Amino acid sequence: MESDRLNLPDTSVVTIDLLGHQLQFSQDPNSKHLGTTVWDASMVFAKYLERNSRKGRFCPSKLKGKRVIELGAGCGVAGFGMAMLGCEVVTTDQKEVLPLLQRNVKRNTSRIMQAIANSDSFGSIKVAELDWGNNDHIQAVDPPYDYVIGTDVVYAEHLLDPLLQTIHALSGPRTTVVLGYEIRSTSVHEQMLQMWKNNFDVKTVPRTKMDIKYQHPSIQLYLMGQKFSSGIALAADQEKKQAAEFLERESNPREGKTSGVDEVGSEKNDIGCSDSTGLSSRDLTDWEVRRCGAMAARLLRDVKIN
């Protein structure tokens, strides 16, 4: 995993403009815990919320007061995206990560509250410890939730079962699960996707619905709803139908192709880093530098120096 880290060793703060506010997230890429790094999938997720916040399921009028729990929150970027749309968010991780997560929550909540005149537009966000599969931790956060979210939580095979068990334990019949992550292992990705499909109605978010800049072919977002058995009552069947219609709308864009990306998902030179030609002549944004770093890490992963 070390070679996949996208930040320079001395990067201690990541800044992101989100929903009219500039947020700052402290991180420690050199720690022994992966949760202390701001991973790109969390930024893609947050900017996806921003782009789709004017209408539909993710507009503030429909999200206000919704209960959200973030799994494997790390530095807390994705959870803040939901809180800024009016949700009541519980952002969770392992005990070792909580001090950094708590610091980011306190800092950015203060920045937002000082900048807005109407505090009702911001929901809430608090921190809790949650080890996947730990029933005491799960009951302590008082499920079920309207949304279960997570970014870059899938990176090892042995975590798939406890993650799935935890999602089920936190969910009710109307829960929407939103997961985002960067594909690093094909085998883990295939196992994960099959597991999701066996347990949920799964839709992949098309890149045309993501932020034009904050996206990448290797970063996927999934919207998932609970599957229902044949014995469920008609009312539950109606809920399933409504959830399926929403997921179908999210997965079938009406927009044209995203600027800078071709039909098969390979990046063009005008985003600042091409698979074949390297850097463009213009200055790179912070995001483009991060993605070039990820590409270089993948290319160099198997290179041996004699």
VENQUI-V479880 format. One line per field, one symbol per residue. phi: phi as a letter, one per 30 degrees, with the letter a starting at -180 (. if undefined). psi: psi as a letter, one per 40 degrees, with the letter a starting at -180 (. if undefined). burial: # if it has 16 or more other C-alpha atoms within 10 Angstrom, else .. A space follows every 10 residues. Layout:
phi = ???
psi = ???
burial = ???
This chain:
phi = .edddccdec dcbccbdbhi bccbcdbbdc ddcddccdcd ddddddddde dcddaiecde dcceiddbbc chdidjdddd edddcjdccc cbadedceed dddddddddd ddddccdcdd dcdabbcbda deiddddddd cidccdbcba bhccbbddcd ddddeddddc ccdcdccbbb acdbbddded ddddddddcb dcbdddddcd eecdaaedcc cbcbbddcdd dddddddddd dddddddddd cbdcddddej bddcicdcdd cjacdccidd dddcdedddd dddddddddc ecdccd
psi = ddeeheiide hehhhhhhfe ihihhiigee iehdeeihid dddddddddd dfediadeid ddeheihhhh ifdbeedddd dddeeeihhh hiaiddeddd dddddddddd dddddidhee ehbihiiihh hhehdddddd egiiidhhii hfeheideed ddddddddde iadehhhhii ihhdhddddd ddddddddei hhhhhideei hddgiidehi hhhhiiiiie eiiddddddd dddddddddd egieiaihhe hadeeiiide eehiddeaii eiiiiddddd ddddddddde dehhh.
burial = ...####... .#.#.#.##. ..######## ...####### ########## ###....### ..######## ########## ########## ####..##.# #####..##. .#........ ########## ###...##.. #.######## #####....# ..##.##### ########## ####...##. .#...#...# #####.#### ##.###..## ######.#.. .........# ..##.###.# #......#.. #.....###. ####....#. ......#### #####.#... ......
